[in-house]
Amino acid sequence: VAVRDGAVWRLTGQKTFISNAPIADRVVVFANAEPEKGRKGITAFIVRRDAPGLRVLHDLPLVADHSIGSLELDGCEVPDEDRLGGVGEGFRIAMGTLDTFRVTVGAAAVGMARRALEEAVRRTTIRKQFGKEIAEFQQVQGYLADSAAELDASRLLVLRAARLRDGGASSITQEAAVAKMFATEAA
C-alpha cells in the first residue's frame, strides 16, 4: 500500500521473488495508492536501496543461479519524483513491462535453441553408427529439419513482437505471448 505524506510516499508491504533484489541499487515496486479502486489504484515507484523503511531480505535458493530475494517495506519513504507515471497507472505500466519481458524471454529461448541445434548438428557428424555418421540417417535428418524449422519460426515470432513494440504498437500482448510460448517450447 502507498500513502502520500506531503512530498513523499510511504510504502508498506512485502514482495517475494524479486529478480536481482540482493544486488540492485534500485527496484521498481507496484503499490496500491487507492485500494478502493482495486487495480486502478496501483501506482509504480522507483525505490532506492538505501530508502528509509526498506529492508532487502536474504537470497532465495533456486535450482538455477539467479539472484533473487524479498523486500520488506515498513513505511518506506519514496519521494514523489520517484513515482513512475501517474497515480493509478501502475497496472498499465506493469502489463506493458510484462509484454516486453515476454519478448526478451522468447529471444533468450531463440539463443538457446540456436546453440542446441548447432551442438546437435556437430554431434551427428561425429557420432558413427553402423559404419557411418548418424547425420546420414533419414530420421536424424528429420529431427534436425524439424528443429531448424522451429528455430526459424521462433526467431520470426520474436522479431515480429519486438518490431511491433519498437514501432510503438498500442498492444503486443498476443504477439509477445505467442513468441514466448513457441520459442520456449522449441528450445
Steps between C-alpha positions, in 0.01 A plus 500: 500500500622852421390800707590855402666701779576846363787478250562131570312174476508239776493145368410207724493133409711205390605365163663166433688369196652832392762447231835651597365634832816399690726694260283782359552867585136571414187290462160571348214445741132497410285611792135591527457872569121473478402152623129571460557520123658155481754469219412853381669628815832322441793740466862431406799628698877489468630408845865560581682233698585747776142629536391526863263216582625260231653171598640260242473147630729204432556336165250228425662172397404390151600210278644743241763760584289816521512783752154517651374625833221663697416853603341619818364856500401658828394857430777510239555861390491566126511857368217588261752562220583126517143408407477344152205637306189634664316373803300200387708435185707222658296209368530629142876547548535149645311339213707691243815387675373143505455506122859619454622236745318230305683608183838487675424153639413390148825651371702315763326177402590563135864530604484176696327318214757627250784372715324168558451453126867584431606243760260240361631548147858476626423185696329329205814541290726360773287208619519192281266201495501208258810639331374850417425836661156507658440822302451273198197327650169629370333511842786704649478737202127532569562592864755762398266640232215528752732676744623741232141583400399558863805723550414709194136530605603597854741762373236651270235507774739675740610747233137580415414572863816708550439699182143576606624610844776718353249646253279622785208257459232567758500133602721201423355269764391227258813516284732502804319209664507294180870574445592406857290185501618370163868588548525349848327182385730480197808549716 
